[in-house]
Amino acid sequence: MEDYTLGIVESKFADIVWAHAPLSTKELVKLCEEQLAWKRTTTYTVLKKFSERGIFENQDGTVAVRVSREEFYAMQSESYVERSFSGSLPGFLAAFTSRKKLSEKEVEELRRIIEESEQDSVGSKKKSSYQGSNER
């Protein structure tokens, strides 16, 4: 999926799909009419754009998710850090915390995330070295 950011209205549309998928195009049109005051043609146009970008798909009148909300925003976050901080997460955090101090709860959450990442990293290394020994 290419780098793609959502505007406010596109974000609302995407949230509707993520919250209700899989759903029929008829249901989607009704939801967009109720929540966004869109006409059927607008809904189909925007759905087509999302489908072309590989985020959603419309198969035989059923709209399904190809990229979850969490995956989409994770990719956007990675792209932002890559573009703005040359891929440096510590650089991003330093810039972020230079103007906004983290609460103790936020610091603890970051520690937990780092610890989980370290555990995942160690587990991956063990798996790859184990797999490598089997190939010899």
N, C-alpha and C positions, 0 to 999 in steps of 0.2 A: 504494500500500500504506500503510495506516495505521501509526502508530507502534506497534510491537509488539516487546516484549522477550521473550527466551526464558528459561525456568527451566532448571535443570540437566538435568532429564529430557527436556524438550522439545529442548534443545540436543543431547543425545545422539541423539534421534530424527532431528532435522534432519541431523546429521552422517552418520547411516546413509544417509539418502536422498541427500544430496549426494555421498557416496562411491560409491554404487552405481547411481544413476539413469542412464538409464531402467531401471526394473525392474518386474516384475509385482507385483501386490498380494500374490500368493501368496508370492513371494520376500521381500517386505517383512515380511509376517507372520512368516515363518520367522526372519528376521534379528532382528526385535524380540523374538521369543520367546527366542532364544538370547542376545541381548545385554542385553535389558532385563527379561526374565522377564514379558513382557506376553502377554495373551490376544489372540486375533484381534480381538475387539470393541474393545479398548483401542486397538489399532493403527489400526483404521478410524476411531474417534472422533477421535484426534489428527490423522490424515491429513486428515479432513474440516475440522478447524479450520485447518490450514495451507493447505488448498485455498481455504477461504473468505477467507483473508487474501491470497490470490494468490501465495503462496510456492511451492507445489507444485500439481500438478493430477493428477487420476486420470481418465484417459480410457479407457474400455473395458477396465479392469483393468490399465492400464499407468500407473505413477507417473512423472511427469516433473517436472523443475525449471523453474520460471518465473522465479525470482530466485536467482541463484547465491549461494554462501556469501559470496564477496567483496562482491557487491553488497549483500547483506543487512546485513553488518556495517559496510559503508561508510555505508549509510543510518542505521543505529543510531548510529554515531559522529557523523554530521552532526546528527542529532536531539538527541543529548546536548549537543553544543557549543551548539546553538541554544537549548535549554532552560536550560542551566546558565550559559552565558557570553554570552547575547544574540547568539549567532552569531559571536563573536570568537575565531578560532583563536589569535591572539597572546595573548588573555586566558587561554585554556585552557592554552597552553604555559607562560605565566608562572606560573599556579597549579600546574601539574604539576611544573615545575622548582624551585619554591620549597622543596619537601620532598625532591626526588630529583634529584641532579645527573646530568646526561647524561654518558655516556662519550664519548670521542673518536670512537668508531665510530658512536654514535648521532648525534652532531653532524654528522659527514660524511654520514650517510644523510639527515638532514634537509636539508642543503645540496643534495644530489643531487635530492631531491624538489622543493625550491623551484626549482632550476634547470630541471628538466623542466617544472614548472608554468609558469614564465616563458616557456619555449620554446613550449609549447602555447598560451599566451595570445597571444603574438606571432603565431603561425601562424593562430590564429582571427581576429585582427584583420585580418591580410592578406587572408584568405579573404573576410571580410565586406566589406571595402572594395573588393575586386576584384568581388565579386558586385554590390555597390551600383553600381559604375561601369557594369556591363553593363545595369542596369535603366534607365539614363537615356536 
